[in-house]
Amino acid sequence: MNKQDYIEGAEKALLHTYNRFPLVLDHGEGVYLYDTDGKKYLDFAAGIAVQALGYGNKEYNQALKDQIDKLLHTSNLYYNVPTMEAAQKALKASGMDRIFFTNSGTEAIEGAIKAAKKYAYTRDGHAGHEIIAMNHSFHGRSIGALSVTGNMHYQEPFGPLLPGVKFADYNDLESVKAQITDKTCAIIMETVQGEGGIYPAEPEFIEGVRKLCDENDILLILDEIQCGMGRTGKMFAWQHYHVKPDIMTSAKALGCGVPVGAFLMTQKVADKSLAPGDHGTTYGGNPFVGAAVSKVFDLFEELHVIDHVNEIAPYLEQKLDELVAKYPCLTAHRGKGLMQGVECQIPVGQVSAKALENGLILITAGSNVLRFVPPLVIEKEHVDEMIQKLELTLDQLA
Ligand SMILES: *Cc1c(COP(=O)(O)O)cnc(C)c1O
């Protein structure tokens, strides 16, 4: 079979929910991916901010192989060792007190919403609470997560969604204040908006929201699914600010390639929220993903991944600033650590497609932002190679 056959086979079999790039990926090594024709690509997308350790890390792969031979799955009716270790490491890294493992980001959001609702229910003795979410946010595709995703285009066909969700503007404290009522149980937001176009929270905003929450006994839910796990130069992006969430979510790089997410909470929330019977999952946190998460935290320490991000990110930022200064079609640059965005006047889908031809995997965010979320283990030479390939791409499109 050749590439065209694989693509046609997939298009006939898979539900057409994605307009995929005409690329059949075969294997990866370090920060490079190879397609079935053997063409090499520099990967600045990392499977949408998942492959923090790049591809083919021997120690990570070995840990997974060992666990496969030992025990894959048990259900949550029993204990297993890898998941206990993964939980302890995640709590140590986050300073949170309790964790629940899920199979994806969207399920982590579902759990966070349920925990917040149950907390308010326990406190007030009745249901019917409201949640404030942000415009241009992204929290996932299941109905609860979609309900707090501030993108009417994603929501429109699927109504009625979860009632009692109100939207405010990100980085606009007054707009959040205006949505608070005596029924508000939670405010949910990304610490750095990802899909919406790479917008980091301004300190006054996130710290102001924390204060509003404290004053009104509202829970702050921070979605760290994309910006967490070292990407911004701290293990979790909220650690850059003088805030701590009551509930936080993680996924994407948490397992560096295995499907795993989590929601974490403080003891205060745990005491008054989900109790036996309130929530569950068959797969969530099985020994296989537990072994992966556990090894990811070990490797972050061994490889000093966060120090590395803080060393390499200023270089990437400097190169992107230079690029914006050089190309009139690039109009703004923002981001944190190895989560960067550049606004682009050329249709960004065209830039991504052309970049692929030039051997660069680059994704977009929102309607006009090029998104840079490479593996966290990239080196300066990879930044240089990316810039050179992107310049070639922009020159061709100009
Ligand atoms: C990707 C993402 C999600 C959804 O995660 P899935 O694993 O795709 O369900 C939720 N929130 C944020 C911020 C994300 O980037």
The ligand as a MOL file (V3000), in Angstrom:
LIG
                    3D

  0  0  0     0  0            999 V3000
M  V30 BEGIN CTAB
M  V30 COUNTS 15 15 0 0 0
M  V30 BEGIN ATOM
M  V30 1 C -7.0100 19.4930 24.9590 0
M  V30 2 C -7.6840 20.2540 26.0290 0
M  V30 3 C -8.8170 19.7460 26.6920 0
M  V30 4 C -9.4890 18.4520 26.2940 0
M  V30 5 O -8.6550 17.3490 26.4250 0
M  V30 6 P -9.0120 15.9800 25.6550 0
M  V30 7 O -7.9940 15.0020 26.1540 0
M  V30 8 O -8.8900 16.2780 24.1760 0
M  V30 9 O -10.3890 15.6070 26.0020 0
M  V30 10 C -9.3290 20.4770 27.7430 0
M  V30 11 N -8.7780 21.6390 28.1280 0
M  V30 12 C -7.6960 22.1630 27.5110 0
M  V30 13 C -7.1220 23.4410 27.9910 0
M  V30 14 C -7.1240 21.4980 26.4300 0
M  V30 15 O -6.0760 22.0350 25.8050 0
M  V30 END ATOM
M  V30 BEGIN BOND
M  V30 1 1 1 2
M  V30 2 1 2 3
M  V30 3 2 2 14
M  V30 4 1 3 4
M  V30 5 2 3 10
M  V30 6 1 4 5
M  V30 7 1 5 6
M  V30 8 2 6 7
M  V30 9 1 6 8
M  V30 10 1 6 9
M  V30 11 1 10 11
M  V30 12 2 11 12
M  V30 13 1 12 13
M  V30 14 1 12 14
M  V30 15 1 14 15
M  V30 END BOND
M  V30 END CTAB
M  END
